[in-house]
Amino acid sequence: MSQDIRELLAGVRDGTLSVDDAMLRLKIKPFEDIGYAKVDMHRRLRQGAAEVIYGAGKTTEQIIGIVDAMKKNGQDLVLITRLSEESAREIAKVHPLSYYAEAHCGVVGEIPAPGGMGKIVVATGGTSDIPVAEEAALTAQVLGNEIVRLYDVGVAGLHRTLAHLEEIMGASVIIAIAGMEGALASVIGGLADCPVIAVPTSVGYGASFHGLSALLSMLNSCASGVSVVNIDNGFGAGYLASMINHMRT
């Protein structure tokens, strides 16, 4: 049950919200149809996190329209992934937007203070994996998590990984991001006592098959507690890590 529903029910219990008002808030239309998109207004109630805009393939005007609908319905914080710098400049003329070039993401609104059970470590095998890592890290930050970045700690120089044992051992969730053969996830999975989310990237030479080699390596990891998301899916990893970090014990 999401925090919003808990607060709604607590308001009824405490007498600060009437049953009728609570019913009205729950009955408000679950989505807004703006023609080219049906904007999900109940996503946060159902899942605990509001809808995110996937920017790739959408025109700037479409993204602005979706943000308009979200803000009109009370969503003050909007994450836009796979957003070009050109589109970001146009959106910023209408909605105050912070653009994160390395992550290819834009954020409308203020990123919240971090919460959750602990820290999310985002680790990459190499510098070339950083764009995917930044998408993961920013997603998790927007969802209210503290992030520790460990970049370029791949297994080609294992001492670089081992130099960060304190951060790895102290994490509540780790996102391990790597291309090439994708071995970083198995190494970290064999060291950490927390869930590890592996993200294969499309970084590598010909036989890496644009990330397929890393994906298969991660799926075949012999380390326990390693899950895998799709190739270059930093957003999916950041979202899942946040869900884990906010689970109630």
Helices and strands as residue ranges (DSSP letters): H 3-14, H 19-27, E 31-33, E 38-40, H 43-47, E 53-54, H 60-72, E 78-81, H 85-92, E 97-100, E 105-108, E 115-124, G 127-129, H 130-142, E 145-150, G 155-157, H 158-162, H 165-169, E 173-178, H 184-189, E 196-200, G 206-211, H 212-219, E 226-228, H 234-245
